[in-house]
Amino acid sequence: MENKNAYEKPITLKNILKFAVPTIAMTVFMSFYTMVDGLFVSNLIGTDALSAINLTAPVIQFL
């Protein structure tokens, strides 16, 4: 089988899932990480630290 560029392959469900599944998995993982991090920070440090995380999180994700 010859090596083809991923964008030259035909569009099938298998090829779409090959790109989509890792992205979906990382999004779910990052969501759980953010929730657990928020719980620990708010319980151990306080609400000011939780507010700081919530204000800077969009900037960090944008980068």
C-alpha positions in Angstrom: 0.0 0.0 0.0 1.4 3.3 -0.9 1.7 6.2 1.6 -0.9 8.8 0.9 -1.3 12.2 2.5 -4.2 12.1 5.0 -6.0 14.8 3.0 -5.8 12.8 -0.2 -7.6 9.8 1.3 -11.3 9.3 0.6 -13.8 10.7 3.1 -15.1 7.8 5.1 -16.4 7.4 8.6 -13.2 5.6 9.6 -11.0 8.4 8.4 -13.2 11.1 10.0 -13.1 9.2 13.3 -9.4 8.9 13.1 -9.1 12.7 13.3 -12.1 13.3 15.6 -11.7 10.8 18.4 -8.3 12.1 19.7 -9.7 15.7 19.7 -12.9 14.7 21.5 -10.9 12.6 24.1 -8.6 15.5 24.8 -11.5 18.0 25.2 -13.2 15.7 27.7 -10.0 15.2 29.6 -9.3 18.9 29.8 -12.9 19.5 31.0 -12.5 17.0 33.8 -9.1 18.4 34.7 -10.6 21.9 34.9 -13.4 20.8 37.1 -11.2 18.8 39.5 -8.7 21.6 39.6 -11.4 24.1 40.5 -12.7 21.9 43.3 -9.2 21.5 44.8 -8.4 25.2 44.5 -11.7 26.4 45.9 -11.6 24.0 48.8 -7.9 24.3 49.7 -6.9 27.9 48.7 -10.2 29.8 48.5 -12.5 31.6 46.2 -10.0 34.4 45.2 -7.7 31.7 43.7 -10.6 30.1 41.9 -11.6 33.4 40.4 -8.0 34.0 39.2 -8.0 30.6 37.5 -11.3 31.2 35.9 -10.1 34.6 34.6 -6.9 33.2 33.1 -8.1 29.9 31.8 -9.4 31.3 28.5 -6.1 33.1 27.8 -4.1 29.9 28.5 -6.4 27.8 26.3 -6.2 30.4 23.5 -2.4 30.2 23.5 
